[in-house]
Each structure stands twice: as structure tokens, then as C-alpha cells.
Amino acid sequence: MAISVAELLADLPQVGSVTWIGLRPERRAPIKVVDHVIADQHEGLIGDRYSGSSGKRQVSISQQEHLAVIASLLSIERCPPELLRRNICVSGINLLALKGKAFKVGDAVLKFTGLCHPCSFMQTTLGPGAYNAVRGHGGITAQVVEGGRISLNDSVRVLNTLD
């Protein structure tokens, strides 16, 4: 019996893990690395420059596995998550598979809102060619559906498919 594409897209039993959390206090300011953050439905991540925004970019998430790819493409030893300037880095779950889904990160519930494309500042933080090295590996943006605490090592799991 053949499995439909819809069934394949809905099948995401993997559970990821939060490996890093960072807040951007203001544009281009150094990242503040933290061990937990509070996600608020109306404010986004408390302490981040996007806090107070109810928009679709309340949270940016990168994928730990992609950091090695970016480093390889740039011929550097490693790419620390803070250089991508995302809020949360996760491992063990494919972020693109979260499209159209609500997912739980720690105590918070988020929903996928789009891809997080690189910006020109990547050239400054990672060096020549960084913009193109990060393309396709920049992570996703999300909106807070239900607030809660997100801590290092918290699980990341799919809750449901959104309409």
C-alpha cells in the first residue's frame, strides 16, 4: 500500500533538543548567551530586540547539524551558533519539516512562520562567501502561540498540523 505525500509530511516522530539560546539586545549588538528564556505570546522572547513584536519573526531557530555544513563551505574549523544571530539552536529534528505545524519547545508552543534567510551581516561575522554558505542553512522563524520557559536541553516536538 502506497503512502501519500501528506502522510509522509505528517510523519515526524523525531524529538529534537535545544542546544543553545541567545538573545540579541539590539541590532548588531553582541549576542547574550543564556541558559533559558521566557517566550511570551504577545512579547516574543523576553530580552530580545524583537520583544514586543507580535509579528512572524518573534523567534529565530537554527539547526545544529547545519553549523558543520556552513563551516565546511567556508573552510573554517567551526561555526558557533551566535555567529548566525538566531535565538535558539536545536538538534535532532529537521526544522523544515516543521512547516505548517505547531511545535513545543520546552514549555512554549511555537508555529513555523517562514525561512530565516541570511543577511549581509553574515559577511562581517563569518567572512567572504558567508551569505551564500548560509543560504538554505539559515533556519526558520516562528511565532509564539503559547508562552512558557525554554531552557537548554529542552525537547522540541511536533504537536499538530496547522490549517
N, C-alpha and C positions, 0 to 999 in steps of 0.2 A: 504494500500500500504506500503510495507516494505521500510525502509530507508537503504541505503547501508552504509557500514563501511566508505567509502570515504566521503560520505555526512556527516556522524556523526563527522568525524575528522575535516572536514572543518567548521563545525558549532561552532563558538566561539564568541558569541555576548558579552561576559563579557568584561568590561573595567576595568583594574586594575589601581593602583595608586602607585607612588613612595613614600615609607615611610622613606627611609634612604639612604644616599650616603656617601661612604667612599673611600679614596684614600690610596694606600699603597706606600709610597715614596721609600721604598727599602725592600728587603727580610727581613722578621721578624721584621721590624720596626713598631712602634705603628701606628695604623690607624689614618689618619687625617679625621675627620668627617666634611663634608661640606654641604652647603645648595644647591649647584649647581655645575655642572661640564660641561666642553666642550668636546664633543665627536667629534673626527676627523677621517675621513675615512682612512687616512694614518698613523696617530699617535695613534689612540685609545683614551683613556681618558687622557686628558692633566693633568699632575701632578701625574699619577700613574706609578708604576715601569714598567709596560708593555707598557708605552707610547713609541711610536717609533716602536712598533711591528705591523706589518701588518698581523700577524698570526690570528689564530682562537680563541685565548684567550684574545682578546682586552678588553672585558668586562665580568665580572662575576656577576651573578644575583642570589640572594636568594629569597625565598618566606617567607613572614612574618608569614603566617599560620604555617609553618614548625618549626619555632623557639619554639613554645609552645610544639610541639611534641618532639623535641630534649631535651628541659628542662625536660619534663616528663620522658623520657627514662633515663636521668642522675640523676633524683631525685633532681634537683636544682630548685630554685624558678623561674628563668627566664634565657633565653639565649639571651643576647644582640647581635644585628646583627654584630657588629665589631669583635666578637669572631670567626665568621666564615670566616673572612677576604675576603669577597666578596665586590664588588664595589657598588652594588645597591641592595636594598631590596624592594620588591613590594608586594602588597596585592591585592586580588580581582580577580586574574586571575591565572589559573593553568599553571605554567611555562612549564611543559612537553607537554602541548597542543600546544606550540609554535613550536614544532619540524617541520622542513620543511617549516617554514613560515618566512616572513619578518614582523616586528612589529615596531610600532612607540612608542618611549619613549620620552616624551617632544617633542623637535623639531628634534631629531635624529631618523634615521631609522637603526635598527639592524636586524641581521639574526641569528637564532639559529645555533650554531656550535657543540654543544655537552653537555654532562652532566659534572657538576663540582663535581668531587669526592672529598672526604675528604683526607687530607694529615696527616702524622704522627704528625704534629704540633698541631693538634686538641687535642691530649692527653695533651699537655702542657697548652693550653689555656682553655680547658673545663674540664680536669681531666680524670681519668681512665675510659675506656669504651667509650670515646668520638668518636673515629674513627668509631666504629660500630653504635653508636647512630646517627651519621650524615649520614651514608650510606643510600642512597635513599632520603635524605633530603638536599643535598649539593647545589642544584640549577643547573644553566646552565651556559654555556659560550656562548658568542656572538661576532660577528664581526660588525664593523660599516660600513654600506652601504652608508649612507648619514650623514654627520656631523650636529651637532646642539647642543643647550644647553639642558641639562637635569636638572631639579630642583625638590625639594621636592614637593609632591602633584601633579606632572605632571601625565597625564594619560598614560596608557600602553594599546595599542590596536593593534589587528592584522590588517595587511594591505593586505597580499595576501599569496598564497601558492607558494613556490619556486619549480622549477623542480629539 
